[in-house]
Amino acid sequence: MSILVKCYEIVCYLQIIMNYYIKYLFKVLLILGLFSCMFSCSTESTEDSSGLVKVALRNVGHHLLLINHDSVSVVKPVKKLDELKYQLSFEQQLIINPDSLITLVKNSFQKANLPQHYLVEVIQCKDYEVAYSYQMNQNTEKGIIPCKGRPLNKACYFINVQFTKSIKVKKTDSYSWLIYVLLFGILGVMLLFYFKRKAKIVSSDEYSENYATIGKYKFYPEQNILIKEGVKISLSKKECELLAIFISKPNQIIKRDELSKKVWEDNGVFVGRSLDTYISKLRLKLKYDESVKIINIHGVGYKLEISN
């Protein structure tokens, strides 16, 4: 029996804590969620992204060959010339149409989430002269793109791409979705508790005017509840009867026999340490006002002590 009583006291204690601190827990979780989302959404990596750039440029080279009806020759390995400069070259000669080149590079870089600030130069293999070049600045309207619609004759070319801003690639954590599911799941549960608690906020017409004040609490004996700062704390019938006796004699010692007789024996039922158990439950529910205490007077009884 003592183990069950202890478990019940723990459950009551946790329930009171949840009722009292729910608004703070909800606000903390909401703030953490917003900060987590903001941090995650703005996280960018300046780590080596050359592999991603090379894949994007090889995709450009592949489509340039297809436009030339060349499905046999290969795109040579993309070279990294320096931190922000890369070179694309081909095994065979080809015709390069500036319109197609501009579109292919833009689309490939967008899919790879690469910066849209770069300079493209088409270099002739024979003399290293620039056959065609253009500068992209976020979008076509802001870039410098000359000589559109004038294809370059079939020849050996390689294409240099120089990024004008550091390459920052957004990283996606493979576990981020799970974090968000757990976070917003917790927020959902907290919202549920929050609105349940809101439903318990007292309106002036909901309860009778017959109540007693105990420190910061209002005790409504007819409804078997305590109310503190708008939060409703339910009382069992026995808890309510005991508290009514204590309130009738504040700061006075009430003998155990008197409490037992009025609450249990007059009703024909009294079991062992029932009195001590219900006193413990009341203490838990009065815990959040330090001016209210139920004091054990050893060998005599109990006293409801209310300090001003």
Secondary structure, 3 states (H helix, E strand, C coil): CHHHHHHHHHHHHHHHHHHHHHHHHHHHHHHHHHHHHHHHHHCEECCCCHHHHHHHHHHHHHHHHHHCCCCCCCECCCEEEECCEEEEEECCCEEECHHHHHHHHHHHHHHCCCCCEEEEEEEECCCCCEEEEEEEECCCCCCECCCCCCCEEEECEEEEEEECCCCCEECCCCCHHHHHHHHHHHHHHHHHHHHHHHHCCCCCCCCCCCCEEECCEEEECCCCEEEECCEEEECCHHHHHHHHHHHHCCCCEEEHHHHHHHHCHHHCCCCCCHHHHHHHHHHHHCCCCCCEEEEEECCCEEEEEECC
